[in-house]
Amino acid sequence: MGAYEAAYERSIADPTRFWGLAARDVRWLVPPDRVLDDGAPPFHRWFTGGELNTCDNALDRHVEEGRGDQAALIYDSPVTGTVRTYTYAELTDLVARFAGALRDLGVDRGDRVVVYLPMVPEAIVAMLACARLGAVHSVVFGGFAARELAARIDDARPKAVVSASCGIEAGRVVAYKPLLDEALELASHKVDHCVVRQRSQLHADLVRPRDVEWDEAVARAEPAGCVPVAATDPLYILYTSGTTGRPKGVVRDNGGHAVALRWSMENIYGVGPGDVFWAASDVGWVVGHSYIVYAPLLTGCTTVLYEGKPVGTPDAGAFWRVAAEHRVKALFTAPTAIRAIKREDPGGELLAQYDLSALDTLFLAGERLDPDTYHWASRVLDRPVIDHWWQTETGWPIAANPRGLEPMPVKAGSPSVPVPGFDVRVLGPDGAPVEDGTDGDIVLRLPLPPGSLPTLWHDDERFVESYLTRYPGHYLTGDGGHRDPDGYLWVMGRTDDVINVAGHRLSTGTMEDVIAAHPAVAECAVIGVHDAVKGQVPRGLVVLKNGVLAEPGELAAELVAMVREQVGPVAALKEVAVVPALPKTRSGKILRGTMRGIADGREVTVPSTIEDPEVLDRLRPVLRPAAD
């Protein structure tokens, strides 16, 4: 039995012992009475009776253990031309002082603080300062629309908001303060204080006495110590867009979160104290929470905070520059970022300019990694490219190739195997397990492991209704797929993206894999649209690689033929349109559901997380004809 199989079996057969041992890597102020409290199913809590402080584990303990002079944070901002390194000692001092500033504004244990900041060091400082005080932070993606920000303010009811005068995108400055002021006007909950980081690119007008400048608040504050909190106390709330339009506040606790993320760094990502880890994401998303801020610092790594894009800041070699300059050992980003790089630099020529000898592994998650992108990245990087799968709700990977525990063979298109702690099942409509190779609903048998959401913010009923009702005793991931005879999981996409063509259930992900393999295609999406005869039919949308010229009709015919040959005539793909871009969220997810609604002629609400609304507007004429 290999190391992975042994660890996985232990985690499922005896989770109390497994996670009790893992908890030894966390500094507890009061050891927990119970590792797993399963006395009120379907609600499960980890490490009850224990007390700790997450900021203490992420910063203070490393300084005390001799890592004070080690780099904790590298801030790399091509949009401002700034690179700055903060040691563990320096970051601890900054966090303690800002925690003191929040304390002076009346923020106490259990209070909420909304963080509305761009990718600047102050975002990490603010999050850790909240954790230091035992306050609950709720990070909202910088530049989010005022109405959406107001909805989150009303739900979290924060005592303070921490923001900045602006964010900086490639080629433009985005004023944050007017958005924040509008949100505060719209919100019924009245916020006591706003702390604003003035940036040199744009000065914000403050509303006194409610608003205070960051530097002013810090200058008059005394450093604050770490406040003990219960392991089951919330560390943060992270909102996801709900199907009803009302955001869902995913809650993350302190104890289980610290244990799970600390375990994941060495066992999944293969990095340890002193290594440089870079999650090229945003602090507004779960990846940013887990793997820009908390997991690397809990482990004693150096984490990279990047204020830029994969292309355009200044070119498609941006990621390789950052990885080379900072000697990054593991890079974690989204497949959409790699597809953008591939589109601009299909031959990978820019990569040759940089020394990537320190880079061991590229990890990808956030969207399904199509085999073509996997093979391209593997070829140009000549090192392991690892797909893995998880969700905002779980907070860390459900399925992965455990590089630190036992590296396993890679299968293109699969995120590999279930991670220890996650009892992954594939169920049919009747709730019974399906055979290997048969698609079904991917679910997780309860209890969920540490680090996963214990509930939704002040909404236990919605938590049960959204995740635990369809298959009692199981958490519904909302993704569909299958397992193969080797135990590898194949996540084929959201169950909403499974279409029914004349009674045949087909995965749009399977068709996308075929289309993405065409040498002219940079990225693609397949959606199911209403058809009076067959119920649904697939429609393809493709973006061409940079510099590629193709006659749309000829290319469409080639792609239709490829899908017919590799998926079968039952796929019934007949329409493929060449488009300049696909609509995406700011985290890189393609808005398939929104496009499907437009194609079917339904009124759709454009998600507030959309990166560029104009892309969707330009697609409407392409999407609508079949619905008319």
C-alpha positions in Angstrom: 0.0 0.0 0.0 1.4 3.4 -1.0 1.6 6.5 1.1 -1.4 8.1 -0.5 -3.6 5.0 -0.2 -2.7 4.5 3.4 -3.3 8.1 4.3 -6.6 8.2 2.5 -7.9 5.1 4.2 -6.9 6.3 7.6 -8.6 9.7 7.0 -11.9 8.0 6.1 -11.8 5.1 8.6 -10.7 7.2 11.6 -10.9 10.9 10.9 -10.6 11.8 14.6 -7.1 10.2 14.8 -6.0 11.4 11.4 -6.9 15.1 12.0 -5.9 14.9 15.6 -2.3 14.1 14.5 -2.4 16.9 11.8 -3.5 19.4 14.5 -0.1 19.0 16.2 1.3 21.4 13.5 -0.9 24.2 14.8 0.0 26.2 18.0 -3.0 25.9 20.4 -3.5 28.2 23.3 -6.0 25.7 24.7 -5.9 22.2 23.3 -9.3 21.0 21.9 -11.5 18.7 24.0 -12.8 16.8 20.9 -11.3 16.6 17.4 -14.7 15.9 15.7 -18.0 16.9 17.3 -20.7 15.0 15.4 -23.4 15.4 18.1 -25.8 17.5 15.9 -25.8 16.1 12.4 -25.8 17.2 9.6 -23.7 20.0 11.4 -20.2 18.9 12.3 -17.6 20.9 14.1 -13.9 20.4 14.4 -11.6 20.8 17.4 -14.3 21.9 19.8 -13.0 23.3 23.1 -9.8 24.4 21.6 -8.5 28.0 21.5 -6.0 29.5 19.1 -5.3 32.6 17.1 -4.8 32.2 13.3 -2.6 35.3 13.0 -0.4 34.0 15.8 0.0 30.8 13.8 0.7 32.7 10.6 3.1 35.3 11.9 4.1 35.5 15.6 5.1 31.9 16.1 7.5 32.0 13.1 9.2 35.1 14.5 9.5 33.4 17.9 10.9 30.3 16.2 13.6 32.2 14.4 12.1 33.1 11.0 11.8 36.8 11.7 14.3 37.7 9.0 12.9 35.4 6.4 10.8 36.9 3.6 7.1 36.4 4.4 5.6 38.5 1.5 6.8 39.6 -1.8 4.7 42.3 -3.4 5.2 42.5 -7.2 3.2 45.1 -9.1 4.0 45.6 -12.7 1.1 48.1 -13.0 2.9 50.4 -10.6 6.5 49.3 -11.2 6.8 48.2 -7.6 8.6 45.2 -6.0 8.8 45.0 -2.2 9.7 42.3 0.2 8.4 42.1 3.8 10.1 39.8 6.4 8.0 37.9 8.9 9.1 40.4 11.6 8.1 43.4 9.4 4.8 41.9 8.5 4.0 41.0 12.1 4.7 44.6 13.1 2.5 46.0 10.3 -0.4 43.7 11.2 -0.1 44.4 14.9 -0.2 48.1 14.3 -3.2 48.0 12.0 -4.9 45.7 14.4 -4.4 48.4 17.0 -5.9 50.9 14.6 -9.0 48.8 14.1 -9.2 48.3 17.9 -9.2 52.1 18.3 -12.2 52.3 16.0 -14.1 49.9 18.2 -13.5 46.6 16.4 -13.5 43.7 18.8 -13.7 39.9 18.8 -16.6 38.7 16.7 -17.2 42.1 14.9 -17.2 42.0 11.2 -14.9 44.1 8.9 -15.4 44.3 5.1 -12.2 44.5 3.2 -12.6 46.2 -0.2 -9.0 46.5 -1.5 -7.0 45.9 -4.6 -4.0 43.5 -4.7 -1.8 45.5 -2.4 0.0 44.5 0.8 -2.6 46.3 2.9 -5.2 43.7 1.8 -3.2 40.9 3.5 -2.4 43.2 6.5 -6.1 43.9 7.0 -7.1 40.3 6.8 -4.5 39.2 9.3 -5.2 42.2 11.6 -8.9 41.1 11.8 -7.7 37.5 12.6 -5.4 39.0 15.3 -8.3 40.7 17.0 -10.7 37.7 16.6 -12.8 39.9 14.3 -14.4 38.3 11.2 -13.3 39.7 7.8 -15.3 39.6 4.7 -13.2 40.4 1.6 -15.1 41.8 -1.4 -13.3 41.9 -4.7 -11.9 45.4 -5.3 -14.0 47.4 -7.8 -17.1 45.3 -7.2 -20.3 47.1 -8.2 -21.9 49.3 -5.5 -25.1 47.4 -5.3 -23.4 44.1 -4.8 -21.1 45.6 -2.2 -24.1 47.0 -0.4 -25.8 43.6 -0.3 -22.7 42.1 1.4 -22.6 45.0 3.9 -26.2 44.4 4.8 -25.7 40.7 5.3 -22.4 40.9 7.2 -23.3 44.1 9.2 -19.7 45.2 9.6 -18.4 47.7 12.1 -15.8 49.0 9.7 -14.9 48.9 6.0 -11.3 48.9 4.9 -10.7 50.2 1.3 -8.4 52.2 -1.0 -8.7 55.2 -3.2 -8.3 53.1 -6.3 -7.3 49.9 -8.0 -5.1 49.8 -11.0 -5.9 47.7 -14.1 -3.7 47.5 -17.2 -4.0 50.9 -18.7 -6.6 52.4 -16.3 -7.2 53.5 -12.8 -10.4 52.4 -11.1 -11.8 54.7 -8.4 -13.0 52.7 -5.5 -14.1 55.4 -3.1 -17.2 56.6 -5.2 -18.3 52.9 -5.4 -17.9 52.5 -1.7 -19.7 55.8 -1.0 -22.6 54.7 -3.2 -22.7 51.2 -1.5 -22.9 52.8 1.9 -25.8 55.0 0.8 -27.6 52.0 -0.6 -27.0 49.7 2.4 -29.6 49.8 5.2 -26.8 48.9 7.7 -24.8 51.9 8.7 -21.1 51.4 9.0 -19.3 53.3 11.8 -15.9 53.7 10.2 -14.1 53.4 6.9 -10.3 53.2 6.7 -9.0 54.3 3.3 -5.6 53.6 1.9 -4.7 56.6 -0.3 -2.7 55.6 -3.4 -0.5 58.0 -5.3 -2.3 57.3 -8.6 -5.6 58.8 -7.2 -6.5 60.7 -4.1 -10.0 60.0 -2.6 -12.2 62.5 -0.9 -13.0 61.4 2.6 -16.3 61.8 4.5 -15.2 63.0 7.9 -15.5 61.8 10.7 -16.6 58.4 9.3 -13.6 58.1 7.1 -10.0 58.0 8.2 -6.8 57.6 6.2 -4.9 54.4 6.7 -1.6 56.1 7.6 -3.3 58.4 10.1 -5.0 55.5 11.8 -1.8 53.5 12.1 0.3 56.4 13.2 -1.7 56.9 16.4 -2.3 53.3 17.2 -0.5 51.0 19.6 0.3 47.4 18.4 -2.4 44.9 19.4 -1.7 41.4 20.6 -3.3 38.2 19.5 -6.8 37.5 20.9 -7.6 33.9 21.7 -10.7 32.6 19.9 -12.5 29.3 19.9 -11.6 26.9 17.2 -15.2 27.0 16.0 -15.4 30.8 15.9 -15.6 32.2 12.4 -12.4 33.5 10.8 -14.0 35.0 7.7 -17.2 35.2 5.5 -16.7 34.8 1.8 -19.7 35.5 -0.4 -20.6 33.6 -3.4 -23.3 34.4 -5.9 -26.4 32.5 -5.1 -28.9 31.2 -7.7 -31.6 33.4 -6.1 -29.5 36.5 -6.5 -29.0 36.7 -2.8 -25.3 36.1 -2.0 -24.4 33.1 0.1 -21.9 33.8 3.0 -19.6 30.9 3.2 -18.3 30.7 6.8 -14.7 29.5 7.6 -13.8 28.6 11.1 -10.4 29.2 12.8 -9.3 25.8 14.0 -10.3 23.4 11.2 -9.1 26.0 8.6 -5.6 26.3 10.1 -5.2 22.5 10.4 -6.4 21.7 6.9 -4.4 24.4 5.1 -1.2 23.6 7.0 -1.6 19.9 6.1 -2.3 20.7 2.5 0.8 22.7 1.8 3.3 20.0 2.4 1.1 17.0 1.4 -0.6 18.4 -1.7 1.6 21.2 -3.0 5.0 19.7 -1.9 6.2 23.0 -0.3 7.4 23.6 3.2 8.9 26.3 5.4 11.2 28.7 3.5 9.9 27.8 0.1 8.4 30.4 -2.2 4.8 29.8 -3.2 2.8 31.9 -5.6 -0.9 31.7 -6.1 -1.6 34.0 -9.0 -5.2 34.8 -8.0 -6.9 37.6 -6.2 -7.5 38.0 -2.4 -11.2 38.4 -3.2 -11.5 34.8 -4.2 -11.2 31.7 -2.1 -7.8 30.8 -3.7 -6.5 34.2 -2.5 -7.8 33.6 1.0 -6.4 30.1 1.2 -3.2 30.1 -0.8 -2.1 33.8 -1.1 -2.6 34.6 2.6 -3.2 31.8 5.0 -1.7 28.5 3.9 1.7 29.8 2.9 2.1 31.9 6.1 0.8 29.2 8.4 3.5 27.0 6.9 6.3 29.5 7.1 6.6 29.9 3.3 7.2 33.1 1.3 4.1 34.1 -0.5 3.9 36.3 -3.6 1.2 39.0 -4.1 1.0 39.9 -7.8 -0.8 43.1 -8.9 -1.0 42.4 -12.7 -2.3 40.1 -15.4 -1.0 37.0 -17.2 -0.8 39.0 -20.4 -0.6 42.8 -21.0 1.5 43.7 -18.0 3.6 44.0 -20.1 3.3 40.8 -22.2 2.6 37.0 -22.1 5.9 36.4 -20.3 4.8 38.2 -17.1 4.2 35.0 -15.1 7.5 33.5 -16.1 9.3 36.8 -15.1 7.7 36.7 -11.6 8.5 33.0 -11.1 12.1 33.5 -12.2 12.8 36.7 -10.2 11.4 35.4 -7.0 12.6 31.8 -7.3 9.0 30.4 -7.1 8.9 26.7 -6.3 5.2 26.2 -6.9 2.9 28.3 -9.0 -0.9 28.0 -8.7 -3.2 29.7 -11.2 -6.3 29.2 -13.3 -6.4 27.4 -16.7 -7.9 30.5 -18.2 -4.6 32.3 -17.4 -2.6 29.7 -19.1 -4.9 29.8 -22.1 -4.5 33.5 -22.3 -0.7 33.1 -22.3 -0.9 30.3 -24.9 -3.1 32.5 -27.1 -0.5 35.3 -27.1 2.6 33.2 -27.2 1.6 29.8 -28.7 5.2 28.8 -29.2 6.3 29.6 -25.7 9.2 31.8 -27.0 8.9 34.3 -24.1 9.5 31.6 -21.6 13.0 31.1 -22.9 14.0 34.5 -21.6 13.7 33.4 -17.9 15.4 31.0 -15.6 12.7 28.8 -14.1 15.1 26.3 -12.5 13.5 26.9 -9.1 10.0 26.0 -10.4 9.0 22.5 -9.6 5.3 22.4 -10.3 2.5 24.3 -12.0 -0.9 23.8 -10.3 -4.1 24.7 -12.0 -7.7 25.0 -10.7 -10.8 27.1 -10.9 -12.0 25.9 -14.3 -11.7 22.4 -15.8 -8.3 21.9 -17.3 -8.8 20.8 -20.8 -6.2 18.3 -22.1 -5.0 20.6 -24.9 -4.0 23.3 -22.4 -2.5 20.7 -20.1 -0.3 19.3 -22.9 0.8 22.7 -24.1 1.8 23.8 -20.6 3.6 20.5 -20.0 5.5 20.8 -23.2 6.7 24.4 -22.8 7.5 24.1 -19.1 8.9 20.6 -19.1 7.8 20.0 -15.5 4.7 18.6 -13.8 1.4 20.4 -14.6 -1.1 19.4 -11.9 -4.9 19.9 -12.2 -6.8 19.9 -9.0 -10.4 20.5 -8.1 -12.1 22.3 -5.2 -14.7 24.9 -4.4 -15.2 28.1 -2.4 -17.2 26.0 0.1 -14.5 23.4 0.8 -11.7 26.0 1.0 -9.0 23.6 -0.1 -8.6 20.7 -2.7 -11.2 17.9 -2.9 -9.2 16.0 -5.6 -5.6 16.5 -6.4 -2.3 14.8 -7.2 -0.7 14.7 -3.7 2.8 15.8 -4.7 4.2 15.9 -1.2 2.5 12.8 0.0 3.0 10.5 -3.0 3.3 11.9 -6.6 1.1 9.9 -8.9 0.8 9.5 -12.7 -1.0 12.4 -14.3 -4.0 11.7 -16.5 -4.8 14.6 -18.8 -8.4 15.8 -18.0 -8.5 14.4 -14.5 -7.7 16.2 -11.2 -6.4 12.9 -10.1 -7.6 11.3 -6.8 -9.7 12.3 -3.8 -7.7 14.1 -1.1 -7.5 12.5 2.3 -10.5 13.6 4.3 -12.9 13.9 1.4 -15.1 10.8 1.0 -16.0 11.3 -2.6 -18.9 9.4 -4.1 -20.6 9.4 -7.5 -24.3 8.9 -7.3 -27.1 8.4 -9.8 -30.5 10.0 -9.7 -31.8 7.3 -7.3 -29.0 8.1 -4.8 -27.2 4.8 -5.4 -23.5 4.7 -6.4 -22.9 4.4 -10.2 -20.4 2.0 -11.8 -16.9 3.2 -12.7 -17.0 5.2 -15.9 -20.6 6.2 -15.5 -21.3 9.9 -15.0 -23.3 11.0 -12.0 -23.5 13.6 -9.3 -20.3 14.0 -7.4 -21.0 14.2 -3.7 -19.0 14.2 -0.5 -20.1 11.9 2.3 -20.5 13.7 5.7 -18.7 14.7 7.7 -16.8 17.2 5.6 -13.1 17.4 6.7 -11.7 20.4 8.6 -11.4 23.6 6.6 -14.8 23.1 4.9 -17.7 25.4 5.5 -19.6 24.4 8.7 -22.6 26.5 7.5 -23.7 29.7 5.8 -23.5 33.0 7.7 -26.6 33.2 9.8 -28.5 30.8 7.5 -28.3 27.2 8.6 -31.6 26.5 6.8 -30.2 27.6 3.4 -27.0 25.6 4.1 -29.0 22.4 4.5 -31.3 23.2 1.6 -28.5 24.2 -0.8 -26.1 21.4 -0.1 -27.4 18.6 2.1 -31.0 17.9 1.0 -30.8 16.1 -2.4 -28.7 13.2 -1.0 -29.1 12.9 2.7 -25.9 12.3 4.5 -23.9 13.8 1.6 -22.8 17.3 0.5 -23.8 18.1 -3.1 -20.9 19.6 -5.0 -23.1 20.6 -8.0 -20.5 19.0 -10.3 -20.9 15.9 -12.3 -18.4 13.3 -13.5 -17.2 9.8 -12.9 -14.4 7.7 -11.4 -12.3 5.4 -13.5 -11.1 1.9 -12.5 -7.8 3.4 -11.1 -9.8 5.6 -8.7 -9.1 8.8 -10.6 -11.9 11.4 -10.6 -13.1 13.0 -13.8 -15.0 16.2 -13.2 -16.9 17.0 -16.4 -18.4 20.3 -15.3 -21.4 21.7 -13.4 -24.4 19.4 -13.5 -26.2 22.4 -15.2 -23.8 21.9 -18.1 -24.9 18.3 -18.8 -27.4 18.6 -21.7 -30.1 16.2 -22.8 -30.1 15.6 -26.5 -33.1 13.5 -27.6 -32.9 11.6 -24.3 -29.1 11.2 -24.3 -27.3 12.9 -21.4 -24.1 14.5 -22.8 -21.3 16.4 -21.0 -20.5 19.7 -22.7 -17.0 19.3 -21.1 -16.4 16.3 -23.3 -17.2 18.2 -26.4 -15.0 21.1 -25.3 -12.1 18.8 -24.9 -12.4 17.8 -28.6 -12.8 21.3 -29.8 -9.9 22.7 -27.7 -7.5 20.2 -29.3 -7.8 21.9 -32.7 -4.6 23.8 -33.4 -6.4 27.0 -34.3 -8.5 27.2 -31.1 -7.2 29.1 -28.0 -10.3 28.5 -25.9 -13.9 27.4 -26.3 -17.2 26.8 -24.6 -20.1 24.5 -25.5 -23.6 25.3 -24.2 -26.9 23.5 -24.5 -29.7 25.5 -26.0 -33.4 24.7 -26.3 -34.5 22.8 -29.4 -38.2 22.0 -30.1 -37.5 18.5 -31.4 -34.5 17.3 -29.4 -35.0 19.2 -26.2 -31.5 20.6 -26.2 -28.7 20.9 -28.8 -25.1 21.9 -28.3 -23.7 25.1 -29.7 -19.9 25.8 -29.7 -18.1 29.2 -29.3 -14.4 29.4 -30.1 -11.7 32.0 -29.7 -8.8 31.7 -32.1 -5.1 31.7 -31.2 -3.3 35.0 -31.7 -2.3 35.4 -35.3 -4.3 32.5 -36.6 -6.5 33.2 -39.6 -9.3 30.7 -40.4 -12.4 30.8 -42.5 -15.2 30.5 -40.0 -17.3 28.2 -42.1 -14.5 25.8 -42.8 -13.3 25.8 -39.2 -16.9 25.1 -38.0 -17.2 22.2 -40.3 -13.9 20.7 -39.1 -14.9 21.1 -35.5 -18.3 19.5 -36.1 -16.7 16.6 -37.8 -14.2 16.1 -35.0 -17.0 16.0 -32.4 -19.0 13.7 -34.5 -16.0 11.3 -34.8 -14.8 11.4 -31.2 -18.1 11.8 -29.3 -20.5 10.4 -31.8 -23.4 11.6 -34.0 -25.6 11.7 -30.9 -23.8 14.8 -29.8 -25.7 16.6 -32.7 -23.2 19.6 -32.7 -23.9 21.6 -35.8 -23.3 25.2 -34.9 -19.9 26.6 -34.0 -19.2 30.4 -34.0 -15.9 32.1 -34.0 -16.0 35.0 -31.4 -13.4 37.5 -30.3 -13.7 36.6 -26.6 -15.7 34.6 -24.1 -17.5 36.2 -21.1 -15.9 35.3 -17.8 -16.0 36.1 -14.1 -13.0 37.9 -12.7 -11.8 34.5 -11.4 -11.7 33.1 -14.9 -14.9 31.0 -15.0 -16.7 31.1 -18.3 -20.3 32.2 -18.0 -21.9 29.2 -19.7 -25.2 29.5 -17.8 -25.6 33.2 -18.7 -24.9 32.5 -22.4 -27.4 29.5 -22.3 -30.1 31.8 -20.9 -29.6 34.4 -23.6 -29.6 31.7 -26.3 -32.9 30.4 -25.0 -34.4 33.8 -25.0 -34.8 34.1 -21.2 -34.3 37.2 -19.2 -31.0 36.8 -17.4 -29.3 38.7 -14.7 -25.7 39.4 -15.7 -23.5 38.3 -12.7 -21.8 41.1 -10.8 -18.6 39.1 -11.0 -18.3 39.5 -14.8 -14.9 40.8 -15.9 -16.0 42.7 -19.0 -19.8 43.2 -19.7 -19.0 44.4 -23.2 -17.9 40.9 -24.2 -21.3 39.5 -23.3 -23.1 42.4 -25.1 -21.1 41.6 -28.3 -22.1 38.0 -28.1 -25.9 38.5 -27.8 -26.5 38.6 -31.6 -24.5 35.4 -32.0 -26.3 33.6 -29.2 -29.9 34.6 -29.9 -30.8 33.4 -33.5 -31.4 29.7 -32.5 -33.9 30.8 -29.9 -35.9 33.0 -32.3 
